[in-house]
């Protein structure tokens, strides 16, 4: 089984890593750990006459941070005896994760849930919601434990 887990430096993705680490997976399973780096946008109108923002290159600092996040997750998974690989794609996290899941032919995509609802979810968007509705593979959303809520 090939599992893709999306991570960032949030407690939600750390919860997802802990969940994957404590599960029993079929023999030979591999976990692909990914952290997506989002390019910055230029202010409207800069570089184009149409006012459409341009994507800037990802800074080395952003890429290094994503690599550190991925390395920490891999270390925890390997300590649990799980074979890992990693990727640090660039782009919108929703699209980049689905593209990676398709390209790598994963069986399961694991994401953490931020727990937002209503207007906050609508305003901020949701990688997990997008994955559930658009991924070609199964999606596991790891939710906050009831006793963890403030």
C-alpha positions in Angstrom: 0.0 0.0 0.0 1.3 3.5 -0.9 0.2 6.2 1.5 0.7 9.9 1.0 0.6 12.1 4.1 0.5 15.9 3.8 2.4 17.8 6.5 3.0 21.4 7.5 4.1 22.7 10.8 0.6 22.7 12.3 -0.6 20.6 15.2 -3.2 19.2 12.8 -0.6 17.6 10.5 1.4 16.4 13.6 -1.7 14.6 14.7 -2.0 13.0 11.3 1.6 11.8 11.5 1.0 10.3 15.0 -2.1 8.6 13.7 -0.2 7.0 10.7 2.7 6.0 13.0 0.5 4.0 15.4 -1.6 2.2 12.7 -0.8 -1.2 11.5 -0.4 -1.1 7.7 -0.1 -4.1 5.3 3.4 -5.5 4.9 5.4 -3.6 2.3 3.5 -0.4 2.8 5.4 2.8 2.1 4.5 6.3 3.3 5.2 9.3 1.0 5.6 12.4 3.2 4.9 15.7 1.4 4.9 19.4 2.3 3.7 21.8 -0.3 5.5 25.1 -0.7 3.2 27.9 -1.9 4.9 30.6 -4.0 4.4 34.2 -3.0 2.4 36.5 -5.2 3.4 39.9 -6.4 1.1 42.8 -5.7 -1.6 43.3 -8.4 -0.5 45.1 -11.4 3.2 44.5 -11.0 4.7 42.9 -14.1 1.5 42.8 -16.0 -0.9 45.3 -17.4 -3.9 43.2 -16.7 -3.4 43.4 -12.9 -3.1 39.7 -12.5 -0.6 38.8 -9.8 2.5 36.9 -10.9 3.9 33.9 -9.1 7.3 34.5 -7.6 9.9 31.8 -7.1 9.9 30.0 -3.9 12.6 31.2 -1.5 15.3 28.9 -0.4 14.1 29.6 3.2 10.6 28.4 2.4 12.0 25.2 0.8 14.3 24.5 3.7 11.5 25.0 6.2 9.3 22.5 4.2 12.3 20.0 4.1 12.7 20.3 7.9 9.0 19.6 8.4 9.1 16.6 6.2 12.3 15.3 7.8 10.7 15.5 11.3 7.6 13.6 10.1 9.8 11.0 8.4 11.8 10.5 11.6 8.7 9.8 13.6 7.3 7.4 11.0 10.7 5.5 10.6 10.9 5.2 14.4 7.6 3.4 14.2 9.1 1.1 11.6 7.4 2.6 8.5 9.4 3.0 5.3 9.2 6.6 4.0 10.0 8.7 1.0 9.5 12.5 0.7 8.5 15.2 -1.7 8.3 19.0 -1.5 6.2 20.1 -4.4 5.5 23.8 -5.2 2.1 25.3 -5.9 -1.4 25.6 -4.3 -1.5 22.9 -1.7 -4.9 21.6 -2.8 -3.8 21.1 -6.4 -0.2 20.0 -5.7 -1.3 17.2 -3.3 -3.9 15.8 -5.7 -1.4 16.0 -8.6 1.2 14.2 -6.4 -1.3 11.6 -5.3 -2.2 10.9 -9.0 1.4 10.9 -10.2 2.6 8.6 -7.5 -0.4 6.4 -7.8 -1.1 6.4 -4.0 -3.8 4.3 -2.4 -4.5 6.6 0.5 -4.1 10.3 1.1 -3.9 11.3 4.8 -4.5 14.9 5.9 -5.1 16.6 9.2 -8.3 18.5 9.8 -8.0 22.1 11.1 -11.4 21.9 12.7 -12.8 25.1 11.2 -16.5 25.2 10.3 -18.9 27.6 8.7 -17.7 31.0 7.5 -14.1 30.5 8.7 -13.9 27.3 6.6 -15.5 29.0 3.6 -13.2 32.1 3.9 -9.9 30.2 4.4 -10.6 27.2 2.2 -9.8 23.6 3.2 -7.2 21.3 1.9 -8.9 18.3 3.5 -12.3 19.2 2.0 -10.8 19.6 -1.4 -9.0 16.3 -1.1 -12.1 14.5 0.0 -14.1 15.8 -3.0 -11.5 15.7 -5.7 -8.9 13.0 -5.0 -8.9 9.8 -7.2 -7.9 7.7 -4.2 -9.3 7.2 -0.7 -8.7 10.1 1.7 -8.3 9.8 5.5 -9.0 13.0 7.4 -7.5 12.8 10.9 -9.6 15.0 13.2 -8.9 16.7 16.5 -9.5 14.5 19.5 -12.5 15.7 21.6 -10.3 16.0 24.7 -7.8 18.2 22.8 -10.3 21.1 22.2 -10.0 24.2 24.4 
